[in-house]
Amino acid sequence: MNTQITKRQFFMVVVNFVIFSSILMAPALTVVSAKQDGWISILLALIIGLMLNLLYIFLFKKYNYPSLFELMNRAAGKWIGTLMNLLIIFYALHLAAMVLRNLSNFMVASVIPYSHPWTFQILIIGIIMYSAVLGVRNLFLLNDLLFPIVIFLTLFSLILMTKDFTLFELKPIFHSEPSAIFQGAYATLGFPFIEVLLTGSFFHYVKKKEKLIHVYLSGIAAGGLVLVITVLIIIGNEGTYLVARETYPTYSVLRDIDFLIVFERVEILLAIAWMIGLFFKICACFLVVMMGLKHVSGSKTYRPYLIPIGVLIWAMSNHLHKTVMDFGNFVTTSWTMYWFTLYCLIILVFLIGLMRNKQKSFKL
């Protein structure tokens, strides 16, 4: 295998995958249900997500980390494995389209009003297709280069937000009913703690797979803790009433902050970090689709699929949801169960494959 990546590079991609689809929206998603206990909701979602992903990668390890698509065929046979591979491809397509739509919604609503969303969508898709031509290793090397900058901008933005932070807005702790806290956790469990399972498609590229479980779970935990801290700071800054009314409360808080008097509009720092992070997430999903199509079709290369899939993602992003409100409602109510369904099917296939292997060993 020519393409090889290090565990550190894989860790950074997992962290990006977790943080940058959720950091602007997570506070509103949790606060709507859990009020000032929203940070507890996302902490609970992180814990549940870690447990689900522990089982996922533990079973993956039993097969010695092959390609996810190869594993489906090996575990469930050719026909069921092919159906599962097509399902994974569809989920990756859908996620790429949703993240692309999220990016264009944000740009039009908060950064450059009255602009056309197609401008940003076509630009990003074009860059992603070019990145895919260069291959998986290019994605990880580019992420390796930009990750320190992105994390610095994110942490610097969070530090600036503590300027008006007060514990008063967080009290009383555990004021919400357990059902409300669980509802807040439910809204963010699939987004992003279950959908991160797509990064399992890159396990077989990791050069040294010892302690890969720790690397994978550490990436999820690190990204999840950043989200917990973000929700905590936003609630302490704005209060639950204002946070629940905003689509992107993290960005809105930064908009009102001046740094050293001379620096204004520092919210663009977080916007830049978020856009770079979303680029890597869409690119990762795009490459998962490419690798899946290459495997299912038996092709030597996935390049013939680049333009058709790029156009398909662009079309899906514009036709899945009519409005931003419709988009938000779907994410809040259905996204977690939608991804949990795929998770359960993959785990079931893993278990079926292990049982089949045991039966073969017993017969021998």
Secondary structure by P-SEA (a helix, b strand, c coil): ccccccaaaaaaaaaaaccccccccaaaaaaaccccaaaaaaaaaaaaaaaaaaaaaaaaaaaccccaaaaaaaacccaaaaaaaaaaaaaaaaaaaaaaaaaaaaaaacccccccaaaaaaaaaaaaaaaaaacaaaaaaaaaaaaaaaaaaaaaaaaaaccccccccccccccccaaaaaaaaaacccccccccccccccccccccccaaaaaaaaaaaaaaaaaaaaaaaaaacccaaaaaacccaaaaaaaaccccccccccaaaaaaaaaaaaaaaaaaaaaaaaaaaaaaacccccccaaaaaaaaaaaaaacccccaaaaaaaaaccaaaaaaaaaaaaaaaaaaaaaaaaaaaaac
